[in-house]
Amino acid sequence: MLNSIFVRIYLGLLLAVLLVGGLGVLGLHQVNQLREQAYRESMAAGTMHLLASQLAEQTALQRGRSVATWSRLFASRLRLLPWRALDELSDEALRRLERDLVVVEIDGDELAMYQRVDAQLVLNIRLSQVSEQWGRATLFVVMDELLRLPEAQRAEHLESLLKQHLFGVPIQLYEPKAAGLDPDQYRRLDEGDSVITLSASGDAVTIYLGVLGSAKVLGLGPIQRFDPYPPRLMVTSFLVLVLLIGLTLYGLVYRLERRVRAVDMAAAQIAAGDLGTRVPVIGRDAVARLGSSFNDMAARLQRLIVLQREMIRGASHELRTPVARLRFGLEMLEEARDEERRQRYLKGMDGDLQELDKLIDEILTYARLEQGNPALTFERVNVPDMLQQAADELGPLRQSVRIEVMPVDSSLAPERWLAEAAPFYLNRAIQNLISNAMRHAHSHVRLTYHVGRRRCQIDVEDDGPGISEADQENLFTPFMRLDDSRTRSSGGYGLGLSIVRRVILWHGGRALVGRSQSLGGARFSLLWPRRQNLAHENTADALLTKNYTDDTQQS
């Protein structure tokens, strides 16, 4: 069960959601505390600022009377504290006071409110809660301000007070009968009482007070009740989130798991011997890339196994002839009566042993190149010098064939002929091509080379019978030898061109075969990037063409 991709991913996500949910609950608690603090400050800000501004304009005697009056009005203890008596406040609270902002602190079961009066004094009110008494007292303080002005100016002055003192709760002057109160409530207002109404939704209250000497009504509110985010909301949201994640994840991972299971089944079929099994590749996501890589691996594995079988068949066939000659030589050696015949048979057997040694060396070299990238050491080599050295070494083997080495563009400076390559393996490939050309040429072999800014090309041409287009496809197959003029009598084991192809492949290039336009025989071309650190980055540069147009222009 736990091996299922869906279950493992889902459990991982569930743990992540639980962690996030726990952090969310803590965060919700902190947010509620901050919101509640802001709510208390908005409720107290306007009243405290208005009281402090009135105290700032009064004398010490007037301040004492005002504090005593307001204490009775608010049914709370009001004090004027010097700044040095505020040690219990935090630095942040003191900075708020300096900016004329209200500070509300919870001190045990009481709310302690602070508002700066001037540079020496701070107004402090301590009460159990912001209640109806606080709202009624606020209306009396505001009404006291309004009664100092003619009735016609009161509405405008009220609006100014609300802006100046940063009231967080709206206060309005209502025309008679415009407050929406019933006759009994208006009667109570006329008698000097206050009236509290509840909103239709039940989450806000408004406090009304009749203006002395006027038919108008002063209203404070609506005062919204503080409504913290409930923890059950977080829990419910969390459960719904887990459910949605589970359903969505199941829909996504089910398809993913089914596609991965297809790769697993294909691997099992290949392990059972069905090398032709492939995985359907759908889309371009990671699983599609996995399927594509798996198919490439399966194709390469199938090709290597087929190649191994071909090599075993080919090697056994090639080994049979020299072994048969050795057996025949041994039999004839036993029957030889004179020394001259024995020496002739021994010489023939030595040639057969050399042939076997060369064949084994060819097989081992090709197997090493075919099964993996050998440890190639790339160096800067001089291409014409390497070609000339190979021509000088192989030329005496068949003196009737003239080997010509020439550049495509002779106007380039000699230092331009340097390219990066593995000298041993590249020289081996060049020698194989020259040997192949010399075996089939009538009298002429031409080696041409070109080293451009980005790629190199070597062409080996001969004036022999050439190769038909039908045979060109299979020419690089191991142990492949043609049935026309390039027959078994011309020598070789059919591995030379296969080695050439593998060598140039590990140089990031290609080996091509075609017909020579100038000599009429075969033309073999080696093409590879000049700089090996770009050989695998710029694949397009490794897929070279048969002409030199680009390089000639860049040169």
C-alpha positions as CSV (number, residue, x, y, z in Angstrom):
1,M,0.0,0.0,0.0
2,L,2.8,2.4,1.0
3,N,4.6,1.6,-2.3
4,S,1.8,3.4,-4.2
5,I,2.9,6.7,-5.6
6,F,-0.4,8.3,-4.8
7,V,-0.4,7.2,-1.2
8,R,3.2,8.4,-0.6
9,I,2.6,11.7,-2.3
10,Y,-0.7,12.2,-0.6
11,L,0.8,11.4,2.9
12,G,3.6,13.8,2.2
13,L,1.2,16.6,1.2
14,L,-1.1,15.7,4.2
15,L,1.9,16.2,6.6
16,A,2.6,19.5,4.8
17,V,-1.0,20.6,5.1
18,L,-1.1,19.7,8.8
19,L,2.0,21.7,9.4
20,V,0.6,24.7,7.4
21,G,-2.7,24.2,9.2
22,G,-1.1,24.4,12.6
23,L,0.8,27.5,11.6
24,G,-2.4,28.8,10.3
25,V,-4.2,28.4,13.6
26,L,-1.4,30.2,15.4
27,G,-1.4,32.9,12.8
28,L,-5.2,33.2,13.1
29,H,-4.8,33.7,16.8
30,Q,-2.2,36.4,16.3
31,V,-4.4,38.1,13.6
32,N,-7.4,38.1,16.0
33,Q,-5.3,39.7,18.7
34,L,-4.1,42.4,16.3
35,R,-7.6,43.0,15.0
36,E,-9.0,43.2,18.5
37,Q,-6.3,45.7,19.5
38,A,-7.1,47.8,16.4
39,Y,-10.8,47.6,17.2
40,R,-10.3,48.8,20.7
41,E,-8.0,51.7,19.5
42,S,-10.5,52.7,16.8
43,M,-13.3,52.8,19.5
44,A,-11.3,54.9,21.9
45,A,-9.3,57.1,19.5
46,G,-11.8,59.9,18.8
47,T,-13.0,60.3,22.4
48,M,-9.5,60.2,23.9
49,H,-8.1,62.7,21.4
50,L,-11.1,65.1,21.9
51,L,-10.6,65.0,25.7
52,A,-6.9,65.5,25.5
53,S,-7.3,68.5,23.1
54,Q,-9.7,70.1,25.6
55,L,-7.3,69.5,28.5
56,A,-4.5,71.0,26.5
57,E,-6.3,74.3,26.3
58,Q,-7.2,74.4,30.0
59,T,-5.3,75.6,33.1
60,A,-4.3,73.3,35.9
61,L,-7.4,74.1,38.0
62,Q,-9.7,73.6,35.0
63,R,-8.0,70.3,34.2
64,G,-8.7,69.1,37.7
65,R,-12.4,69.9,37.5
66,S,-12.6,68.4,34.0
67,V,-11.0,65.2,35.1
68,A,-13.3,64.9,38.1
69,T,-16.4,65.6,35.9
70,W,-15.4,63.1,33.3
71,S,-14.6,60.4,35.8
72,R,-18.2,60.6,37.0
73,L,-19.5,60.8,33.4
74,F,-17.4,57.8,32.2
75,A,-17.9,55.9,35.5
76,S,-14.2,55.3,35.3
77,R,-11.0,56.6,36.8
78,L,-9.3,59.4,34.8
79,R,-5.8,60.6,35.6
80,L,-3.2,63.0,34.3
81,L,0.2,61.2,34.4
82,P,3.6,62.7,33.8
83,W,5.7,61.1,31.1
84,R,8.1,59.7,33.7
85,A,5.3,57.6,35.2
86,L,4.9,55.6,31.9
87,D,7.7,53.1,32.5
88,E,5.2,50.2,32.1
89,L,4.6,51.1,28.5
90,S,6.7,49.6,25.7
91,D,8.9,51.7,23.4
92,E,6.4,51.2,20.6
93,A,3.5,52.5,22.8
94,L,5.6,55.6,23.7
95,R,6.3,56.2,20.0
96,R,2.5,56.1,19.3
97,L,1.9,58.6,22.1
98,E,4.5,60.9,20.7
99,R,2.6,60.8,17.4
100,D,-0.7,61.8,19.1
101,L,-2.1,58.3,18.7
102,V,-4.1,56.5,21.3
103,V,-2.6,53.5,23.2
104,V,-4.9,50.8,24.7
105,E,-3.3,48.2,26.9
106,I,-4.8,45.3,28.7
107,D,-3.8,45.5,32.4
108,G,-5.3,42.5,34.3
109,D,-9.1,42.8,34.0
110,E,-9.0,46.5,32.9
111,L,-8.4,48.4,29.8
112,A,-5.8,51.2,30.2
113,M,-6.1,54.0,27.6
114,Y,-3.5,56.7,27.1
115,Q,-3.5,59.9,25.1
116,R,-0.9,62.6,25.1
117,V,-2.1,66.0,26.3
118,D,1.1,68.0,26.0
119,A,4.9,67.5,26.4
120,Q,4.5,66.8,30.1
121,L,1.2,65.1,30.7
122,V,-0.7,62.0,29.4
123,L,-4.4,61.4,29.9
124,N,-5.1,57.9,31.3
125,I,-8.5,56.2,31.6
126,R,-8.9,52.8,33.2
127,L,-12.2,50.9,32.7
128,S,-13.4,47.4,32.6
129,Q,-14.7,47.5,29.0
130,V,-15.8,49.8,26.2
131,S,-19.5,49.7,26.9
132,E,-22.8,51.7,26.7
133,Q,-21.5,54.0,29.3
134,W,-18.5,54.9,27.2
135,G,-20.7,55.6,24.2
136,R,-23.1,57.8,26.2
137,A,-20.2,59.7,27.8
138,T,-18.7,60.3,24.3
139,L,-22.0,61.7,23.1
140,F,-22.1,64.1,26.1
141,V,-18.6,65.3,25.4
142,V,-19.4,65.9,21.7
143,M,-22.7,67.6,22.5
144,D,-20.8,69.9,24.9
145,E,-18.6,71.0,22.0
146,L,-21.6,71.5,19.7
147,L,-23.6,73.5,22.3
148,R,-20.9,76.2,22.1
149,L,-22.0,77.1,18.6
150,P,-25.3,78.2,17.0
151,E,-27.5,75.4,15.8
152,A,-26.9,76.3,12.2
153,Q,-23.1,75.7,12.5
154,R,-23.3,72.5,14.5
155,A,-23.5,70.0,11.6
156,E,-20.4,71.5,10.0
157,H,-18.5,71.7,13.2
158,L,-19.4,68.0,14.0
159,E,-17.9,66.9,10.7
160,S,-14.8,68.9,11.5
161,L,-14.5,67.3,14.9
162,L,-14.8,63.8,13.5
163,K,-11.9,64.5,11.0
164,Q,-9.7,66.4,13.5
165,H,-9.9,63.8,16.3
166,L,-9.8,60.7,14.2
167,F,-13.1,59.2,15.4
168,G,-13.3,55.5,14.4
169,V,-17.1,55.4,15.0
170,P,-19.5,57.6,13.0
171,I,-21.5,60.4,14.9
172,Q,-24.4,62.1,13.2
173,L,-26.9,64.8,13.9
174,Y,-30.4,63.7,12.9
175,E,-33.4,65.9,12.2
176,P,-36.5,65.2,14.3
177,K,-38.1,61.9,13.5
178,A,-35.3,61.1,11.0
179,A,-33.5,58.7,13.3
180,G,-36.1,56.0,12.8
181,L,-37.0,55.8,16.4
182,D,-40.5,54.9,17.7
183,P,-42.6,57.4,19.8
184,D,-41.6,55.8,23.1
185,Q,-37.9,56.2,22.3
186,Y,-38.3,59.8,21.3
187,R,-40.1,60.4,24.6
188,R,-37.2,59.0,26.5
189,L,-34.8,61.2,24.6
190,D,-37.0,64.2,25.5
191,E,-36.7,63.2,29.1
192,G,-32.8,63.3,28.8
193,D,-32.3,59.6,28.7
194,S,-30.2,57.8,26.0
195,V,-31.6,55.1,23.7
196,I,-29.8,52.1,22.3
197,T,-31.0,50.4,19.1
198,L,-29.9,47.0,17.6
199,S,-29.4,46.6,13.9
200,A,-31.6,44.2,12.0
201,S,-28.7,41.8,11.6
202,G,-28.0,42.0,15.3
203,D,-24.3,42.7,15.0
204,A,-24.3,46.5,15.5
205,V,-25.8,49.0,18.0
206,T,-26.4,52.7,17.8
207,I,-26.6,55.1,20.8
208,Y,-28.9,58.1,20.6
209,L,-28.9,61.2,22.8
210,G,-31.2,64.2,22.5
211,V,-29.4,67.6,22.0
212,L,-30.3,70.0,24.8
213,G,-32.4,72.9,23.7
214,S,-32.9,71.4,20.2
215,A,-35.3,68.9,18.5
216,K,-32.3,67.2,16.9
217,V,-30.9,63.9,17.9
218,L,-27.2,63.0,18.2
219,G,-26.4,59.4,17.3
220,L,-23.2,57.4,17.8
221,G,-22.9,54.4,15.6
222,P,-23.6,51.9,14.2
223,I,-20.9,50.3,16.4
224,Q,-20.0,47.0,14.9
225,R,-19.5,44.2,17.3
226,F,-15.9,42.7,17.1
227,D,-16.2,39.4,15.4
228,P,-13.0,37.3,15.6
229,Y,-12.3,34.7,12.9
230,P,-13.6,31.5,14.5
231,P,-11.2,28.5,14.8
232,R,-13.9,26.2,13.5
233,L,-13.7,28.2,10.2
234,M,-10.0,27.2,10.0
235,V,-10.7,23.6,10.9
236,T,-13.5,23.4,8.3
237,S,-11.4,25.0,5.6
238,F,-8.6,22.7,6.5
239,L,-10.8,19.6,6.1
240,V,-12.2,20.8,2.8
241,L,-8.7,21.6,1.6
242,V,-7.5,18.1,2.4
243,L,-10.4,16.6,0.6
244,L,-9.9,18.7,-2.5
245,I,-6.2,18.0,-2.5
246,G,-6.9,14.3,-2.2
247,L,-9.4,14.3,-5.1
248,T,-7.2,16.5,-7.3
249,L,-4.1,14.5,-6.5
250,Y,-5.7,11.2,-7.1
251,G,-6.8,12.4,-10.6
252,L,-3.3,13.5,-11.4
253,V,-1.3,10.8,-9.8
254,Y,-3.5,8.0,-11.0
255,R,-2.5,8.7,-14.6
256,L,1.1,9.3,-13.6
257,E,1.2,5.9,-11.7
258,R,-0.4,4.1,-14.6
259,R,2.2,5.5,-17.0
260,V,5.0,4.7,-14.7
261,R,3.6,1.2,-14.3
262,A,3.7,0.8,-18.1
263,V,7.4,1.5,-17.9
264,D,7.8,-1.1,-15.2
265,M,5.9,-3.7,-17.2
266,A,8.0,-2.9,-20.3
267,A,11.2,-3.3,-18.3
268,A,9.9,-6.7,-17.0
269,Q,9.1,-7.8,-20.6
270,I,12.6,-6.8,-21.8
271,A,14.1,-8.7,-18.8
272,A,12.1,-11.7,-19.9
273,G,13.7,-11.5,-23.4
274,D,11.2,-9.5,-25.4
275,L,13.6,-6.9,-26.7
276,G,11.1,-5.3,-29.0
277,T,8.9,-4.0,-26.2
278,R,8.5,-0.2,-26.2
279,V,6.7,2.3,-24.0
280,P,4.0,4.6,-25.5
281,V,5.2,8.2,-25.2
282,I,2.4,10.7,-24.5
283,G,3.0,14.4,-24.0
284,R,6.2,16.2,-23.1
285,D,6.3,15.9,-19.3
286,A,8.9,14.1,-17.1
287,V,7.2,10.7,-17.5
288,A,7.1,11.2,-21.3
289,R,10.8,12.0,-21.2
290,L,11.3,8.9,-19.0
291,G,9.5,6.8,-21.6
292,S,11.5,8.3,-24.4
293,S,14.8,7.6,-22.6
294,F,13.6,4.1,-21.8
295,N,12.8,3.4,-25.4
296,D,16.2,4.8,-26.5
297,M,17.8,2.5,-23.9
298,A,15.8,-0.5,-25.1
299,A,16.7,0.2,-28.7
300,R,20.3,0.5,-27.9
301,L,20.2,-2.6,-25.8
302,Q,18.5,-4.5,-28.6
303,R,21.0,-3.2,-31.1
304,L,24.0,-4.2,-28.8
305,I,22.6,-7.7,-28.4
306,V,22.0,-8.0,-32.1
307,L,25.5,-6.7,-32.7
308,Q,26.9,-9.1,-30.2
309,R,25.2,-12.0,-32.0
310,E,26.5,-10.7,-35.4
311,M,30.0,-10.3,-34.0
312,I,29.9,-13.8,-32.6
313,R,28.7,-15.2,-35.9
314,G,31.1,-13.1,-37.9
315,A,34.1,-13.8,-35.7
316,S,33.4,-17.5,-35.7
317,H,33.2,-17.4,-39.5
318,E,36.4,-15.4,-39.8
319,L,38.3,-17.5,-37.4
320,R,37.3,-20.7,-39.1
321,T,39.4,-20.1,-42.2
322,P,42.8,-19.4,-40.5
323,V,42.2,-22.2,-38.0
324,A,41.4,-24.6,-40.9
325,R,44.6,-23.6,-42.6
326,L,46.6,-24.1,-39.4
327,R,45.1,-27.6,-39.0
328,F,46.0,-28.3,-42.6
329,G,49.5,-26.9,-42.1
330,L,50.1,-29.2,-39.1
331,E,48.9,-32.2,-41.0
332,M,51.2,-31.4,-43.9
333,L,54.1,-30.6,-41.6
334,E,53.9,-34.1,-40.2
335,E,54.1,-35.6,-43.7
336,A,56.9,-33.3,-44.9
337,R,60.0,-35.2,-45.7
338,D,62.5,-32.5,-46.4
339,E,63.5,-29.2,-44.6
340,E,62.4,-27.0,-47.4
341,R,58.7,-28.1,-47.2
342,R,58.7,-27.9,-43.4
343,Q,59.9,-24.3,-43.6
344,R,57.3,-23.4,-46.2
345,Y,54.5,-24.9,-44.1
346,L,55.9,-23.2,-40.9
347,K,56.0,-19.9,-42.7
348,G,52.4,-20.4,-43.8
349,M,51.3,-21.2,-40.3
350,D,53.1,-18.1,-39.0
351,G,51.1,-16.1,-41.5
352,D,47.9,-17.7,-40.3
353,L,48.8,-16.8,-36.7
354,Q,49.5,-13.2,-37.6
355,E,46.1,-13.1,-39.3
356,L,44.4,-14.5,-36.2
357,D,46.2,-12.0,-34.0
358,K,45.2,-9.1,-36.3
359,L,41.6,-10.3,-36.4
360,I,41.4,-10.6,-32.6
361,D,42.9,-7.1,-32.3
362,E,40.2,-5.7,-34.8
363,I,37.4,-7.4,-32.8
364,L,38.6,-6.1,-29.5
365,T,39.1,-2.6,-30.8
366,Y,35.6,-2.5,-32.3
367,A,34.0,-4.0,-29.2
368,R,35.7,-1.4,-27.0
369,L,34.5,1.4,-29.2
370,E,31.0,0.0,-29.6
371,Q,30.1,-0.8,-26.0
372,G,30.9,2.6,-24.5
373,N,32.9,5.8,-24.8
374,P,36.6,5.0,-24.3
375,A,38.8,7.3,-22.3
376,L,39.7,9.6,-25.2
377,T,42.4,12.2,-24.6
378,F,41.8,15.1,-27.0
379,E,44.7,17.1,-28.1
380,R,45.4,19.7,-30.8
381,V,46.6,17.8,-33.9
382,N,47.9,19.1,-37.2
383,V,45.5,17.5,-39.7
384,P,47.7,17.7,-42.8
385,D,50.7,16.3,-40.9
386,M,48.6,13.4,-39.7
387,L,47.3,12.6,-43.2
388,Q,50.8,12.8,-44.7
389,Q,52.3,10.6,-42.0
390,A,49.6,7.9,-42.6
391,A,50.2,8.2,-46.4
392,D,53.9,7.7,-45.9
393,E,53.4,4.7,-43.7
394,L,50.9,2.9,-46.0
395,G,52.2,4.0,-49.4
396,P,55.0,1.4,-49.7
397,L,52.5,-1.4,-49.2
398,R,51.3,-0.9,-52.7
399,Q,53.7,1.2,-54.7
400,S,51.6,1.1,-57.9
401,V,49.0,3.4,-56.2
402,R,49.9,7.1,-55.9
403,I,48.6,8.8,-52.7
404,E,48.0,12.5,-52.9
405,V,47.4,14.8,-49.9
406,M,46.0,18.2,-50.6
407,P,43.9,20.9,-48.8
408,V,40.6,22.2,-50.1
409,D,41.8,25.8,-49.7
410,S,45.5,26.2,-50.0
411,S,45.4,30.0,-49.1
412,L,44.8,29.4,-45.4
413,A,47.7,29.9,-43.0
414,P,49.3,26.7,-41.6
415,E,48.2,27.4,-38.0
416,R,44.6,27.0,-39.2
417,W,45.1,23.3,-39.7
418,L,45.0,22.6,-36.0
419,A,42.0,20.7,-34.6
420,E,41.1,18.9,-31.4
421,A,41.0,15.1,-31.6
422,A,42.2,11.9,-30.0
423,P,45.4,11.3,-32.1
424,F,45.6,7.5,-31.6
425,Y,42.0,6.7,-32.6
426,L,41.8,9.4,-35.3
427,N,45.0,8.1,-36.9
428,R,43.5,4.5,-36.7
429,A,40.4,5.7,-38.6
430,I,42.4,7.5,-41.2
431,Q,44.7,4.5,-41.8
432,N,41.7,2.2,-42.1
433,L,40.2,4.5,-44.8
434,I,43.5,4.7,-46.7
435,S,44.1,1.0,-46.5
436,N,40.6,0.4,-47.8
437,A,41.1,2.9,-50.7
438,M,44.5,1.4,-51.6
439,R,43.0,-2.1,-51.8
440,H,40.4,-1.1,-54.4
441,A,42.1,1.8,-56.3
442,H,43.6,1.2,-59.7
443,S,46.4,3.8,-59.4
444,H,45.3,6.9,-57.5
445,V,44.1,7.8,-53.9
446,R,43.5,11.4,-52.9
447,L,43.3,12.7,-49.4
448,T,41.7,16.2,-49.1
449,Y,41.1,18.1,-45.8
450,H,39.5,21.3,-44.6
451,V,39.6,22.8,-41.1
452,G,37.0,25.5,-40.6
453,R,36.2,27.7,-37.7
454,R,33.7,25.2,-36.3
455,R,34.3,21.8,-38.0
456,C,36.8,19.7,-39.8
457,Q,36.4,17.4,-42.8
458,I,38.7,14.7,-44.3
459,D,37.8,13.0,-47.7
460,V,39.5,9.8,-48.9
461,E,38.8,9.2,-52.6
462,D,40.0,6.5,-55.0
463,D,39.7,5.7,-58.7
464,G,38.4,2.2,-58.1
465,P,35.1,0.7,-59.1
466,G,33.2,2.6,-56.4
467,I,30.2,1.5,-54.3
468,S,26.6,1.2,-55.4
469,E,24.0,3.2,-53.6
470,A,22.3,0.0,-52.5
471,D,25.4,-1.1,-50.7
472,Q,26.3,2.2,-49.1
473,E,23.6,1.8,-46.4
474,N,25.2,-1.4,-44.9
475,L,28.8,-0.6,-45.6
476,F,29.6,0.3,-41.9
477,T,28.0,-2.9,-40.6
478,P,30.5,-5.2,-38.8
479,F,31.9,-8.1,-40.9
480,M,30.1,-6.7,-43.9
481,R,31.9,-7.2,-47.2
482,L,30.5,-6.6,-50.6
483,D,30.1,-9.2,-53.3
484,D,31.2,-7.1,-56.3
485,S,34.7,-5.8,-56.9
486,R,35.4,-5.3,-53.2
487,T,35.4,-9.1,-52.5
488,R,37.0,-11.3,-49.9
489,S,40.0,-11.7,-52.2
490,S,40.9,-8.0,-51.6
491,G,41.5,-8.8,-47.9
492,G,40.2,-7.4,-44.6
493,Y,37.6,-8.7,-42.1
494,G,34.8,-6.2,-42.5
495,L,35.5,-4.4,-39.3
496,G,37.7,-1.5,-40.5
497,L,34.9,0.8,-41.6
498,S,32.8,-0.1,-38.5
499,I,35.8,1.0,-36.4
500,V,36.0,4.2,-38.4
501,R,32.4,5.0,-37.7
502,R,32.7,4.4,-34.0
503,V,35.9,6.6,-33.7
504,I,34.3,9.5,-35.5
505,L,31.1,9.1,-33.5
506,W,33.0,9.5,-30.2
507,H,34.5,12.7,-31.7
508,G,31.0,14.0,-32.1
509,G,31.0,13.6,-35.9
510,R,29.9,11.4,-38.7
511,A,31.3,9.1,-41.3
512,L,29.8,9.3,-44.8
513,V,30.2,7.4,-48.0
514,G,29.5,8.4,-51.6
515,R,31.0,8.5,-55.1
516,S,34.1,10.6,-56.0
517,Q,33.2,13.2,-58.6
518,S,36.8,13.7,-59.7
519,L,38.3,10.1,-59.6
520,G,35.1,8.1,-60.2
521,G,35.6,5.6,-57.3
522,A,34.4,5.7,-53.7
523,R,34.7,8.7,-51.4
524,F,34.7,8.3,-47.6
525,S,34.3,11.5,-45.5
526,L,35.1,12.1,-41.8
527,L,33.4,15.2,-40.3
528,W,33.7,16.3,-36.7
529,P,33.6,19.5,-34.6
530,R,36.9,21.3,-34.4
531,R,36.5,22.1,-30.7
532,Q,35.6,19.0,-28.7
533,N,34.0,20.9,-25.8
534,L,31.3,22.0,-28.2
535,A,30.9,18.6,-29.8
536,H,27.9,17.6,-27.8
537,E,26.5,21.1,-27.2
538,N,26.1,21.9,-30.8
539,T,24.8,18.7,-32.3
540,A,23.8,20.5,-35.5
541,D,27.4,21.3,-36.1
542,A,28.3,17.6,-35.9
543,L,25.7,16.7,-38.6
544,L,27.9,18.1,-41.3
545,T,27.2,18.3,-45.0
546,K,29.2,17.3,-48.1
547,N,30.3,20.9,-49.0
548,Y,32.3,23.6,-47.4
549,T,30.2,26.7,-48.1
550,D,29.7,27.8,-44.5
551,D,33.3,27.3,-43.4
552,T,34.7,28.9,-46.5
553,Q,32.5,32.0,-45.9
554,Q,33.5,32.1,-42.2
555,S,37.1,31.7,-43.0
